[in-house]
Amino acid sequence: MINMRRNGISWVIGGPQGSGVDTAASIFAKACALGNLHIFGKREYHSNIKGEHSYFTILVSSNHVRAHVDTIDVLAVFDTETLFRHAPYVSSDGMIVYDESILGHSIDSIPTIDSTSRSRSIELLEHHALGRDTDDMLKAVAMKGVKTYSIPCNNILEDITKKRNEPSLSKLTRLVNMIIVTASVALLDYNYDMLVNAIRYTFRARKSLADMNIEAATYTYNYTKARYDVDEIPLRLHAREYEDNTLLIQGNQSIALGKITAGCRYQSYYPITPASDESEFLEANEVIDESNAILVVQTEDEIAAITSAIGAALAGSRASTSTSGPGFSLMAEALGWAGINEVPVVVTLYQRAGPSTGLPTRHEQGDLLFAVHAGHGEFPRIVIASGDVEEAFYDTIRAFNYAERYQLPVIHIVDKALANSIVTCSMFDTSKVSIDRGRLVDHIDGAYKRFDLRDTISPRIRLGTSDVVFWNTGDEHDELGHITEDPELRISMMDKRMKKLELILDDLSDEEKAIMYDYGSDATIVTWGSCKGAVLDAIDMLREDGIRLNCLYIKLLHPFPSQLVANMLRSTRMLIDVEMNHTAQLSALLRNSIQKDADYHIVKYNGRPISSSEVYNTLKGIMEGKIKDRRVVLRHGV
């Protein structure tokens, strides 16, 4: 009797960039979400525009999922490279659905495959004494139990061509990915109507394209069901009763919606991966309602991006800019200008792998200490980090509130993994949202001291307000804003600004600073940012093995909540740091702030996001005494 596995499936599709991989994956994810299944999707792509390999992983489950896993249950293949890159990771009870036209092609004929993937595939083939073509790879994975299903895409396209009376087959070749997606849906015995609705939604602005894709999907679904006995396949996806409070959304869209909801009315940017997607989403949704709109400006460089945002903030608008590491480097001087002039501006920092251009489309958490210390001299700023897509929405709103409440720059750190993840989450609840504009006033009686030393937070008025005069300069200044080099006044102004850090730590709630997931253990994992999901999923898996671990997730990274973190770690015997950079930068903050170092550092910096699988395996090895090294480097990734 076949052991059926329902609604817990890792599905992967790959292909050359520009071939429709993202669209195909989005349709599959949407179809599953329409069936009230939980989604965690991970998009991986090269930094060139077209031709190199990209792939999309969709983890589908009846339960909430927070990170991807390393194994693949269903591999959807319409090109040779995808098979060789990913087939070694298909689980023993998994399946590969492939276009039969890939048969007979050698791994040596693929110019774009990297040396690591090539070596891995050849090692597997040689282990089974097989050759180097696609037929051999399919045989190799079949030896460990993987089921393979051939789909004649060209024959299907020819039949559709005849049916549509379309003389040019080449016009329909983009349907190959839709055919392979549909075949995998049919083999998983998933609801056909959900797939059709997902196609209609995806191509809602182009009815003819939607009709063409639906025609290909209908043909393929029926063909696959007729050719293969799905009752013999152990994997299943079954739709559940629909709930209308669920959202399928990508990370950068969540942040963009947070900015709109927060009342941001000026967003500047210079194109850079992966930050640009957020601004492009805002550009497509600039008109909010009849009386509200957000101005999105693509500037000539990142210096202009932050300085124009500062100008908008001085004029009274809630203003932000979005960038990645190289662009943030250019913003450092202006960040200091905002600091000395107490200007509320938000910078959304989408981390990617550096240094320099680094890996432009890959993931890393290497900018933490840079965000904390960027800019010469000393000035207050807030640095917060989000751990998931839903959290990023609410954190974005908090960032604007913090900026205006404390009159300083706020750096909201996210990363490529979060930006390009697509997930199901609860509908954003705007009733939880409050707008705090701080001490923004409409009028001033008498002389206006913009930098009044009587208050840590001085009243702020919009630039250009009638009968109100004040000065801004990059130099040290007096209460009116006039340049000064008076030594005592310098001390007073520095103390006024830096005292904000104490005020922030006193004001913010514990939940805004750090969260302890306490499972009754004396061993604790400390982490930040998008590692949160992988760590929490791994902890859940370990509990099933009888291993309990706590998790301390730190959100406020500057000013660092030293007292709170120290209290939370008081009962911890073993501390394990999990983060995605080479030097364990969060551990550096811990050492500096509470004089405590982690007993183990689990780090990853190969450009690929961290998975719950590799965190689980490493933590289990540590807790069982099988891993002795104090520093473990995670290496999984294609």
TORDREN-789414 format. One line per 2 residues: number of its first residue (from 1); their letters; for each residue x negated, y negated, z of C-alpha. Coordinates in Angstrom, 3 decimals. Layout:
NUM = A = X Y Z ~ ...
end
This chain:
1 = MI = 0.000 0.000 0.000 ~ -1.351 -3.433 -0.946
3 = NM = -1.962 -5.851 1.949 ~ -0.337 -9.080 0.796
5 = RR = -1.954 -12.391 1.817 ~ 0.492 -15.280 1.591
7 = NG = -0.114 -19.018 1.621 ~ -3.749 -19.080 2.645
9 = IS = -5.656 -19.428 -0.600 ~ -8.737 -21.293 -1.831
11 = WV = -8.253 -22.157 -5.509 ~ -11.011 -23.596 -7.709
13 = IG = -11.023 -24.940 -11.241 ~ -14.081 -26.231 -13.077
15 = GP = -15.177 -27.487 -16.461 ~ -17.087 -30.207 -18.299
17 = QG = -16.385 -33.739 -17.134 ~ -13.825 -35.352 -19.375
19 = SG = -12.016 -32.065 -20.065 ~ -9.097 -32.684 -17.728
21 = VD = -10.292 -30.816 -14.628 ~ -9.027 -33.499 -12.234
23 = TA = -5.623 -33.671 -13.906 ~ -5.250 -29.891 -13.884
25 = AS = -6.197 -29.686 -10.199 ~ -3.857 -32.532 -9.315
27 = IF = -0.958 -30.731 -10.998 ~ -1.719 -27.534 -9.071
29 = AK = -1.966 -29.471 -5.791 ~ 1.259 -31.352 -6.487
31 = AC = 3.104 -28.126 -7.308 ~ 1.989 -26.604 -3.999
33 = AL = 2.858 -29.760 -2.064 ~ 6.358 -29.761 -3.596
35 = GN = 6.703 -26.301 -2.075 ~ 5.935 -27.805 1.358
37 = LH = 2.540 -26.138 1.534 ~ -0.409 -27.876 3.188
39 = IF = -3.213 -29.014 0.898 ~ -6.851 -29.907 1.333
41 = GK = -8.499 -30.727 -1.986 ~ -12.165 -31.494 -2.637
43 = RE = -13.383 -33.129 -5.847 ~ -16.998 -32.714 -7.005
45 = YH = -18.431 -34.427 -10.065 ~ -21.724 -35.528 -11.614
47 = SN = -22.856 -39.110 -12.026 ~ -22.757 -38.995 -15.811
49 = IK = -19.562 -39.883 -17.637 ~ -18.958 -36.776 -19.696
51 = GE = -20.244 -33.260 -20.274 ~ -21.775 -32.180 -16.953
53 = HS = -19.959 -29.693 -14.755 ~ -17.265 -30.888 -12.366
55 = YF = -14.935 -28.848 -10.222 ~ -12.028 -29.193 -7.852
57 = TI = -11.302 -27.017 -4.822 ~ -7.748 -26.807 -3.462
59 = LV = -7.172 -25.032 -0.155 ~ -3.474 -24.118 0.217
61 = SS = -1.953 -22.963 3.490 ~ 1.273 -22.686 5.466
63 = NH = -0.642 -24.317 8.326 ~ -2.391 -27.657 8.571
65 = VR = -5.894 -27.547 7.019 ~ -8.610 -30.143 7.591
67 = AH = -11.570 -28.969 5.483 ~ -12.544 -26.700 2.636
69 = VD = -14.021 -23.211 2.936 ~ -16.947 -21.668 1.061
71 = TI = -15.214 -18.618 -0.365 ~ -12.969 -18.736 -3.420
73 = DV = -9.787 -16.675 -3.701 ~ -8.699 -17.793 -7.168
75 = LA = -11.156 -19.063 -9.765 ~ -9.561 -20.681 -12.823
77 = VF = -12.037 -20.599 -15.714 ~ -11.843 -22.167 -19.159
79 = DT = -15.552 -22.596 -19.797 ~ -18.660 -20.421 -19.458
81 = ET = -20.521 -22.541 -16.929 ~ -17.685 -22.421 -14.399
83 = LF = -17.823 -18.631 -14.369 ~ -21.566 -18.432 -13.726
85 = RH = -21.595 -21.227 -11.141 ~ -18.665 -20.071 -9.031
87 = AP = -18.058 -16.351 -9.590 ~ -20.616 -15.295 -6.932
89 = YV = -18.435 -17.021 -4.302 ~ -15.144 -15.305 -5.171
91 = SS = -13.912 -13.187 -2.258 ~ -13.703 -9.415 -2.565
93 = DG = -9.887 -9.500 -2.712 ~ -9.860 -12.557 -4.951
95 = MI = -9.287 -12.975 -8.660 ~ -10.679 -14.754 -11.699
97 = VY = -8.343 -16.046 -14.390 ~ -10.265 -16.878 -17.543
99 = DE = -9.920 -17.901 -21.159 ~ -10.985 -14.889 -23.202
101 = SI = -12.944 -17.153 -25.584 ~ -15.735 -17.371 -22.978
103 = LG = -16.581 -13.686 -23.468 ~ -19.907 -12.828 -25.046
105 = HS = -21.692 -16.037 -24.003 ~ -25.032 -15.846 -22.221
107 = ID = -26.077 -17.850 -19.186 ~ -29.157 -18.815 -21.212
109 = SI = -26.914 -20.747 -23.621 ~ -25.766 -23.226 -20.941
111 = PT = -28.006 -26.334 -20.994 ~ -26.242 -28.088 -18.113
113 = ID = -26.391 -25.408 -15.419 ~ -28.781 -26.272 -12.578
115 = ST = -31.673 -24.009 -11.678 ~ -30.211 -23.006 -8.293
117 = SR = -26.902 -21.805 -9.763 ~ -28.715 -20.117 -12.626
119 = SR = -31.052 -18.231 -10.292 ~ -28.177 -17.197 -8.033
121 = SI = -26.198 -15.730 -10.942 ~ -29.185 -13.958 -12.478
123 = EL = -30.065 -12.432 -9.114 ~ -26.529 -11.026 -8.824
125 = LE = -26.621 -9.662 -12.371 ~ -30.026 -8.065 -11.920
127 = HH = -28.931 -6.524 -8.629 ~ -26.305 -4.598 -10.586
129 = AL = -28.703 -3.893 -13.489 ~ -26.519 -5.900 -15.862
131 = GR = -27.249 -8.285 -18.710 ~ -26.836 -12.080 -18.743
133 = DT = -23.563 -12.763 -20.491 ~ -20.072 -13.496 -19.241
135 = DD = -18.889 -9.901 -19.670 ~ -21.678 -8.799 -17.344
137 = ML = -20.755 -11.391 -14.703 ~ -17.140 -10.241 -14.767
139 = KA = -18.340 -6.645 -14.299 ~ -20.602 -7.687 -11.422
141 = VA = -17.840 -9.364 -9.414 ~ -15.419 -6.529 -10.227
143 = MK = -17.827 -4.169 -8.465 ~ -17.037 -5.882 -5.152
145 = GV = -13.280 -5.773 -5.744 ~ -12.561 -9.026 -7.598
147 = KT = -9.668 -8.713 -10.073 ~ -10.147 -10.376 -13.459
149 = YS = -7.388 -11.529 -15.791 ~ -7.974 -12.513 -19.383
151 = IP = -5.767 -15.125 -21.042 ~ -5.959 -15.616 -24.858
153 = CN = -5.746 -19.402 -24.855 ~ -6.428 -19.800 -28.573
155 = NI = -3.633 -17.366 -29.499 ~ -1.238 -19.197 -27.177
157 = LE = -2.228 -22.544 -28.691 ~ -1.717 -21.179 -32.218
159 = DI = 1.780 -20.002 -31.315 ~ 2.623 -23.372 -29.787
161 = TK = 1.198 -25.104 -32.877 ~ 3.494 -23.115 -35.130
163 = KR = 6.476 -23.696 -32.880 ~ 5.850 -27.449 -32.793
165 = NE = 5.019 -27.565 -36.513 ~ 1.764 -29.280 -35.514
167 = PS = -0.819 -28.812 -38.317 ~ -3.860 -29.677 -36.185
169 = LS = -4.779 -27.187 -33.485 ~ -7.504 -29.517 -32.192
171 = KL = -4.872 -31.927 -30.895 ~ -3.704 -29.274 -28.460
173 = TR = -7.061 -28.024 -27.156 ~ -6.703 -30.151 -24.018
175 = LV = -3.843 -27.834 -23.087 ~ -6.315 -25.017 -22.343
177 = NM = -6.762 -26.156 -18.745 ~ -2.975 -26.295 -18.320
179 = II = -2.716 -22.770 -19.688 ~ -5.280 -21.452 -17.191
181 = VT = -3.635 -23.305 -14.291 ~ -0.249 -21.881 -15.248
183 = AS = -1.627 -18.358 -15.573 ~ -3.024 -18.570 -12.030
185 = VA = 0.326 -19.871 -10.765 ~ 2.140 -16.972 -12.433
187 = LL = -0.302 -14.386 -11.042 ~ 0.211 -15.847 -7.551
189 = DY = 3.966 -15.404 -8.129 ~ 4.537 -19.060 -7.319
191 = NY = 7.672 -20.990 -8.191 ~ 7.728 -22.046 -11.845
193 = DM = 10.055 -25.006 -11.216 ~ 7.566 -26.528 -8.778
195 = LV = 4.902 -26.433 -11.486 ~ 7.197 -28.071 -14.047
197 = NA = 8.160 -30.820 -11.601 ~ 4.483 -31.440 -10.877
199 = IR = 3.760 -31.761 -14.611 ~ 6.656 -34.190 -15.052
201 = YT = 5.416 -36.299 -12.147 ~ 1.821 -36.355 -13.390
203 = FR = 2.788 -37.432 -16.922 ~ 5.812 -39.515 -15.878
205 = AR = 4.640 -42.466 -17.953 ~ 4.110 -40.337 -21.103
207 = KS = 7.150 -38.182 -21.769 ~ 5.800 -36.624 -24.977
209 = LA = 2.665 -35.469 -23.177 ~ 4.742 -34.100 -20.318
211 = DM = 6.929 -32.170 -22.758 ~ 3.891 -30.704 -24.506
213 = NI = 2.336 -29.547 -21.236 ~ 5.632 -28.088 -20.022
215 = EA = 5.975 -26.188 -23.287 ~ 2.493 -24.719 -22.844
217 = AT = 3.218 -23.915 -19.190 ~ 6.506 -22.170 -19.998
219 = YT = 4.917 -20.038 -22.710 ~ 1.940 -19.125 -20.512
221 = YN = 4.010 -18.372 -17.404 ~ 6.245 -15.961 -19.292
223 = YT = 3.302 -14.416 -21.151 ~ 1.319 -13.810 -17.955
225 = KA = 4.285 -12.302 -16.120 ~ 4.951 -9.964 -19.051
227 = RY = 1.321 -8.896 -19.463 ~ 0.304 -8.365 -15.821
229 = DV = 2.058 -6.669 -12.914 ~ 1.941 -9.352 -10.224
231 = DE = 3.172 -6.831 -7.633 ~ -0.313 -5.319 -7.765
233 = IP = -1.967 -8.618 -6.821 ~ -2.562 -9.083 -3.066
235 = LR = -2.521 -12.906 -3.140 ~ 0.725 -14.849 -2.962
237 = LH = 1.934 -18.434 -2.856 ~ 5.521 -18.894 -1.718
239 = AR = 7.281 -22.241 -1.502 ~ 8.801 -23.199 1.821
241 = EY = 11.788 -25.407 2.589 ~ 10.953 -28.923 1.497
243 = ED = 10.387 -31.671 4.063 ~ 10.602 -35.264 2.877
245 = NT = 8.217 -36.693 5.488 ~ 5.100 -35.310 3.803
247 = LL = 2.691 -37.261 1.640 ~ 0.142 -35.968 -0.893
249 = IQ = -2.562 -38.599 -1.055 ~ -6.227 -39.197 -1.777
251 = GN = -8.543 -40.855 0.747 ~ -9.259 -44.052 -1.177
253 = QS = -5.514 -44.506 -1.770 ~ -4.862 -44.178 1.963
255 = IA = -7.323 -46.978 2.704 ~ -5.872 -49.160 -0.053
257 = LG = -2.366 -48.703 1.357 ~ -3.739 -49.527 4.792
259 = KI = -5.069 -52.820 3.437 ~ -1.731 -53.708 1.873
261 = TA = 0.116 -52.833 5.084 ~ -2.403 -54.796 7.185
263 = GC = -1.646 -57.933 5.192 ~ -4.930 -58.063 3.301
265 = RY = -4.432 -60.563 0.508 ~ -7.938 -60.777 -0.950
267 = QS = -10.091 -57.846 -2.003 ~ -13.406 -58.245 -3.816
269 = YY = -15.648 -55.585 -5.289 ~ -18.406 -54.856 -7.732
271 = PI = -17.990 -51.449 -9.437 ~ -19.824 -48.687 -7.576
273 = TP = -19.110 -45.024 -6.894 ~ -17.189 -43.920 -4.868
275 = AS = -15.794 -47.263 -3.643 ~ -14.354 -48.520 -6.938
277 = DE = -11.373 -46.136 -6.912 ~ -9.894 -48.017 -3.961
279 = SE = -10.074 -51.404 -5.676 ~ -8.705 -49.969 -8.913
281 = FL = -5.729 -48.589 -6.981 ~ -5.188 -52.030 -5.449
283 = EA = -5.437 -53.624 -8.906 ~ -2.691 -51.300 -10.119
285 = NE = -0.510 -52.311 -7.157 ~ -1.355 -56.011 -6.752
287 = VI = 2.273 -57.152 -6.636 ~ 3.655 -55.963 -3.309
289 = DE = 7.097 -57.576 -3.411 ~ 8.758 -60.770 -4.642
291 = SN = 6.817 -62.962 -2.240 ~ 3.623 -61.002 -1.608
293 = AI = 0.653 -59.995 -3.707 ~ -2.978 -59.103 -3.169
295 = LV = -5.648 -60.774 -5.265 ~ -8.259 -58.233 -6.387
297 = VQ = -11.410 -59.766 -7.867 ~ -14.221 -57.916 -9.618
299 = TE = -17.234 -60.134 -8.969 ~ -20.560 -60.373 -10.776
301 = DE = -22.429 -58.568 -7.992 ~ -22.109 -57.433 -4.373
303 = IA = -23.485 -60.711 -3.023 ~ -20.609 -62.555 -4.666
305 = AI = -18.213 -59.873 -3.446 ~ -18.903 -60.427 0.243
307 = TS = -19.372 -64.193 0.038 ~ -16.072 -64.649 -1.792
309 = AI = -14.355 -62.452 0.819 ~ -15.890 -64.656 3.530
311 = GA = -14.542 -67.718 1.715 ~ -11.063 -66.199 1.560
313 = AL = -11.237 -65.405 5.292 ~ -12.257 -68.999 6.090
315 = AG = -9.199 -70.132 4.126 ~ -7.020 -68.003 6.404
317 = SR = -6.441 -64.895 4.294 ~ -7.059 -61.417 5.557
319 = AS = -9.993 -60.503 3.325 ~ -12.121 -57.469 2.603
321 = TS = -14.663 -56.024 0.252 ~ -15.475 -52.403 -0.555
323 = TS = -18.841 -50.976 -1.526 ~ -21.300 -48.131 -1.148
325 = GP = -24.853 -47.995 0.196 ~ -26.755 -49.886 -2.543
327 = GF = -24.110 -52.614 -2.627 ~ -24.018 -52.863 1.149
329 = SL = -27.774 -53.435 1.092 ~ -27.170 -56.571 -0.987
331 = MA = -24.494 -57.748 1.434 ~ -26.756 -57.777 4.503
333 = EA = -27.695 -61.478 4.414 ~ -24.111 -62.656 3.958
335 = LG = -23.038 -60.284 6.726 ~ -25.291 -62.288 9.053
337 = WA = -23.772 -65.539 7.772 ~ -20.323 -64.208 8.725
339 = GI = -21.743 -63.189 12.099 ~ -23.241 -66.569 13.023
341 = NE = -20.106 -68.382 11.800 ~ -17.721 -65.969 13.521
343 = VP = -15.844 -65.168 10.321 ~ -13.387 -62.244 10.355
345 = VV = -14.162 -60.133 7.294 ~ -13.775 -56.393 6.700
347 = VT = -16.311 -54.328 4.770 ~ -15.235 -50.824 3.764
349 = LY = -18.442 -48.840 3.407 ~ -18.080 -45.668 1.336
351 = QR = -21.218 -43.711 2.136 ~ -22.937 -41.657 -0.523
353 = AG = -26.297 -39.924 -0.662 ~ -29.342 -42.223 -0.776
355 = PS = -31.889 -43.695 -0.651 ~ -31.872 -46.075 -3.606
357 = TG = -29.387 -44.822 -6.202 ~ -29.796 -41.381 -4.629
359 = LP = -26.944 -39.079 -5.607 ~ -24.383 -41.606 -6.851
361 = TR = -21.369 -39.260 -6.786 ~ -22.368 -37.020 -3.890
363 = HE = -21.738 -37.030 -0.188 ~ -23.791 -37.942 2.871
365 = QG = -23.528 -39.765 6.210 ~ -26.849 -41.539 5.954
367 = DL = -25.708 -45.147 6.516 ~ -24.704 -45.014 10.178
369 = LF = -27.738 -46.725 11.693 ~ -27.935 -49.121 8.744
371 = AV = -24.324 -50.221 9.354 ~ -25.080 -50.765 13.036
373 = HA = -28.251 -52.789 12.392 ~ -27.818 -54.330 8.907
375 = GH = -28.896 -57.963 8.751 ~ -31.798 -59.817 10.285
377 = GE = -31.508 -61.172 13.781 ~ -28.801 -60.244 16.243
379 = FP = -25.097 -60.835 15.858 ~ -21.990 -58.914 16.903
381 = RI = -20.144 -56.625 14.574 ~ -17.793 -53.674 14.985
383 = VI = -18.540 -50.375 13.265 ~ -15.759 -47.794 13.181
385 = AS = -15.575 -44.501 11.289 ~ -12.576 -42.465 10.150
387 = GD = -12.465 -38.695 10.242 ~ -9.608 -37.892 7.875
389 = VE = -7.307 -39.399 5.279 ~ -4.378 -40.069 7.614
391 = EA = -6.589 -41.633 10.257 ~ -8.199 -43.859 7.630
393 = FY = -4.860 -45.571 6.960 ~ -4.384 -46.650 10.577
395 = DT = -8.086 -47.427 11.079 ~ -7.964 -49.794 8.126
397 = IR = -5.228 -51.803 9.823 ~ -7.165 -51.758 13.098
399 = AF = -10.237 -53.066 11.253 ~ -8.385 -56.237 10.234
401 = NY = -6.944 -56.676 13.718 ~ -10.397 -56.299 15.259
403 = AE = -11.952 -58.723 12.784 ~ -9.469 -61.488 13.576
405 = RY = -9.081 -60.755 17.290 ~ -12.832 -60.955 17.904
407 = QL = -13.792 -63.185 14.934 ~ -16.597 -61.064 13.520
409 = PV = -17.408 -58.703 10.642 ~ -15.948 -55.203 10.893
411 = IH = -17.595 -52.367 8.987 ~ -15.231 -49.493 8.370
413 = IV = -17.356 -46.460 7.472 ~ -15.894 -43.694 5.368
415 = DK = -17.680 -41.512 2.827 ~ -17.449 -39.845 -0.547
417 = AL = -15.941 -36.676 0.929 ~ -13.057 -38.542 2.527
419 = AN = -12.620 -40.889 -0.425 ~ -12.215 -38.058 -2.939
421 = SI = -10.274 -35.615 -0.758 ~ -6.620 -35.037 -1.612
423 = VT = -4.492 -33.874 1.301 ~ -0.973 -33.462 2.569
425 = CS = -0.247 -35.447 5.708 ~ 2.666 -36.978 7.556
427 = MF = 4.243 -40.009 5.932 ~ 2.542 -43.133 7.269
429 = DT = 4.597 -44.613 10.086 ~ 4.594 -48.384 9.782
431 = SK = 6.469 -48.659 13.091 ~ 3.138 -47.787 14.715
433 = VS = 1.517 -50.762 13.001 ~ 1.094 -54.125 14.682
435 = ID = -0.643 -57.162 13.239 ~ -2.908 -59.171 15.550
437 = RG = -4.287 -62.343 13.988 ~ -6.103 -63.369 17.150
439 = RL = -6.565 -67.060 17.915 ~ -5.605 -68.307 14.441
441 = VD = -3.869 -71.640 14.973 ~ -1.990 -74.039 12.692
443 = HI = -2.905 -77.345 14.318 ~ -5.430 -78.880 16.675
445 = DG = -4.888 -81.751 19.099 ~ -7.894 -84.040 19.291
447 = AY = -11.449 -83.223 18.248 ~ -11.892 -79.669 16.973
449 = KR = -14.798 -77.664 18.328 ~ -14.809 -74.589 16.110
451 = FD = -17.457 -72.941 18.269 ~ -16.197 -74.146 21.626
453 = LR = -18.483 -72.750 24.318 ~ -15.710 -72.666 26.906
455 = DT = -14.284 -69.519 25.244 ~ -15.874 -66.319 23.989
457 = IS = -13.212 -66.392 21.274 ~ -12.657 -69.960 20.059
459 = PR = -9.484 -71.127 18.312 ~ -9.785 -70.672 14.544
461 = IR = -8.037 -72.859 11.982 ~ -7.725 -72.494 8.242
463 = LG = -10.280 -74.287 6.102 ~ -8.621 -77.300 4.507
465 = TS = -6.089 -77.946 7.283 ~ -5.080 -81.607 7.221
467 = DV = -6.938 -83.914 9.634 ~ -9.187 -81.121 10.930
469 = VF = -12.933 -81.184 10.287 ~ -15.551 -78.561 11.114
471 = WN = -18.832 -77.384 9.644 ~ -20.205 -73.999 8.637
473 = TG = -23.901 -73.362 8.108 ~ -26.247 -70.428 8.072
475 = DE = -28.389 -72.236 10.660 ~ -27.808 -72.214 14.386
477 = HD = -25.217 -74.842 15.264 ~ -23.504 -76.729 18.039
479 = EL = -19.822 -76.502 18.955 ~ -18.811 -78.597 15.920
481 = GH = -20.943 -76.565 13.539 ~ -23.763 -79.086 13.170
483 = IT = -27.281 -77.647 12.774 ~ -29.314 -77.536 15.969
485 = ED = -32.618 -76.181 17.217 ~ -31.983 -77.079 20.845
487 = PE = -33.363 -74.133 22.884 ~ -30.672 -74.229 25.583
489 = LR = -27.886 -74.560 23.044 ~ -29.373 -71.634 21.146
491 = IS = -29.116 -69.477 24.282 ~ -25.526 -70.585 24.881
493 = MM = -24.441 -69.833 21.307 ~ -26.176 -66.455 21.233
495 = DK = -24.619 -65.510 24.581 ~ -21.169 -66.642 23.389
497 = RM = -21.359 -64.462 20.289 ~ -22.938 -61.398 21.868
499 = KK = -20.508 -61.412 24.796 ~ -17.882 -60.269 22.295
501 = LE = -19.394 -56.780 22.433 ~ -18.590 -56.509 26.149
503 = LI = -15.101 -57.848 25.499 ~ -14.513 -55.236 22.795
505 = LD = -15.519 -52.360 25.074 ~ -13.242 -53.696 27.807
507 = DL = -10.274 -54.267 25.494 ~ -10.106 -51.171 23.298
509 = SD = -8.325 -48.060 24.488 ~ -10.222 -44.814 25.020
511 = EE = -8.457 -43.312 21.980 ~ -9.841 -46.098 19.791
513 = KA = -13.367 -45.300 20.959 ~ -13.653 -41.514 21.186
515 = IM = -11.458 -38.422 21.462 ~ -12.305 -35.291 23.449
517 = YD = -10.686 -32.076 22.220 ~ -11.038 -30.160 25.497
519 = YG = -10.599 -26.389 25.267 ~ -12.007 -25.602 28.691
521 = SD = -15.590 -24.934 27.667 ~ -18.900 -26.145 29.059
523 = AT = -20.256 -26.346 25.489 ~ -19.310 -29.362 23.378
525 = IV = -19.745 -30.295 19.742 ~ -20.271 -34.008 19.117
527 = TW = -19.521 -35.340 15.651 ~ -18.233 -38.305 13.671
529 = GS = -16.622 -39.201 10.353 ~ -15.433 -36.586 7.898
531 = CK = -17.245 -33.756 9.729 ~ -14.317 -33.851 12.137
533 = GA = -12.037 -31.628 10.026 ~ -14.609 -28.898 9.416
535 = VL = -15.569 -28.849 13.101 ~ -11.973 -28.636 14.355
537 = DA = -11.076 -25.880 11.869 ~ -14.216 -23.967 12.864
539 = ID = -13.300 -24.311 16.550 ~ -9.861 -22.844 15.793
541 = ML = -11.487 -19.884 14.033 ~ -13.906 -19.342 16.918
543 = RE = -11.051 -19.260 19.431 ~ -9.690 -16.243 17.569
545 = DG = -13.071 -14.589 18.273 ~ -12.790 -15.428 21.964
547 = IR = -15.326 -18.287 21.778 ~ -14.251 -21.643 23.199
549 = LN = -15.903 -24.937 22.347 ~ -14.928 -28.530 22.992
551 = CL = -15.281 -31.306 20.445 ~ -16.184 -34.923 21.181
553 = YI = -15.261 -37.011 18.152 ~ -16.654 -40.556 18.278
555 = KL = -14.787 -43.274 16.353 ~ -16.309 -46.513 17.688
557 = LH = -19.975 -46.440 16.775 ~ -20.812 -50.056 17.606
559 = PF = -20.577 -51.352 20.202 ~ -21.237 -47.822 21.420
561 = PS = -18.825 -46.697 24.187 ~ -21.645 -45.448 26.424
563 = QL = -19.757 -45.173 29.699 ~ -16.792 -43.362 28.144
565 = VA = -18.979 -40.899 26.224 ~ -21.137 -40.208 29.275
567 = NM = -18.023 -39.468 31.326 ~ -16.621 -37.185 28.650
569 = LR = -19.871 -35.208 28.533 ~ -20.325 -34.989 32.311
571 = ST = -19.345 -31.295 32.493 ~ -21.101 -30.268 29.289
573 = RM = -23.879 -27.705 29.688 ~ -24.665 -27.356 25.977
575 = LI = -24.327 -30.189 23.445 ~ -24.270 -29.426 19.709
577 = DV = -24.462 -32.287 17.228 ~ -22.881 -31.802 13.767
579 = EM = -23.398 -34.470 11.110 ~ -24.378 -34.973 7.490
581 = NH = -27.759 -36.679 7.365 ~ -31.401 -35.638 7.748
583 = TA = -32.297 -37.312 11.028 ~ -29.140 -36.703 13.107
585 = QL = -28.332 -40.415 13.387 ~ -25.463 -39.972 15.850
587 = SA = -27.899 -38.214 18.180 ~ -30.132 -41.294 17.959
589 = LL = -27.235 -43.410 19.221 ~ -26.630 -40.928 22.048
591 = RN = -30.288 -40.986 23.092 ~ -30.396 -44.759 23.005
593 = SI = -27.061 -45.308 24.727 ~ -26.725 -42.573 27.350
595 = QK = -30.231 -41.041 27.340 ~ -28.852 -37.659 26.309
597 = DA = -29.937 -35.580 23.329 ~ -28.173 -32.664 21.724
599 = DY = -29.437 -29.152 22.410 ~ -28.762 -28.206 18.782
601 = HI = -28.593 -30.315 15.639 ~ -26.553 -28.918 12.762
603 = VK = -27.200 -31.152 9.760 ~ -26.451 -31.118 6.059
605 = YN = -27.843 -33.431 3.399 ~ -27.703 -31.602 0.048
607 = GR = -25.006 -33.933 -1.269 ~ -22.110 -31.520 -0.756
609 = PI = -19.465 -31.918 1.962 ~ -19.596 -29.738 5.038
611 = SS = -17.256 -26.728 5.115 ~ -15.469 -25.099 8.033
613 = SE = -17.019 -21.772 6.951 ~ -20.630 -22.855 7.423
615 = VY = -19.878 -24.679 10.679 ~ -18.072 -21.593 11.988
617 = NT = -20.896 -19.225 11.053 ~ -23.563 -21.475 12.570
619 = LK = -21.704 -22.130 15.804 ~ -20.953 -18.440 16.202
621 = GI = -24.626 -17.625 15.690 ~ -25.633 -20.169 18.335
623 = ME = -23.071 -19.012 20.890 ~ -23.981 -15.349 20.383
625 = GK = -27.684 -16.100 20.717 ~ -28.496 -15.082 17.142
627 = IK = -29.651 -18.556 16.114 ~ -32.642 -19.797 18.103
629 = DR = -33.682 -22.806 16.018 ~ -32.690 -26.117 17.583
631 = RV = -32.245 -27.697 14.146 ~ -30.116 -25.912 11.562
633 = VL = -29.868 -27.202 7.984 ~ -26.700 -26.194 6.130
635 = RH = -27.221 -25.526 2.429 ~ -23.976 -24.365 0.850
637 = GV = -22.873 -26.174 -2.288 ~ -22.636 -25.823 -6.046
end
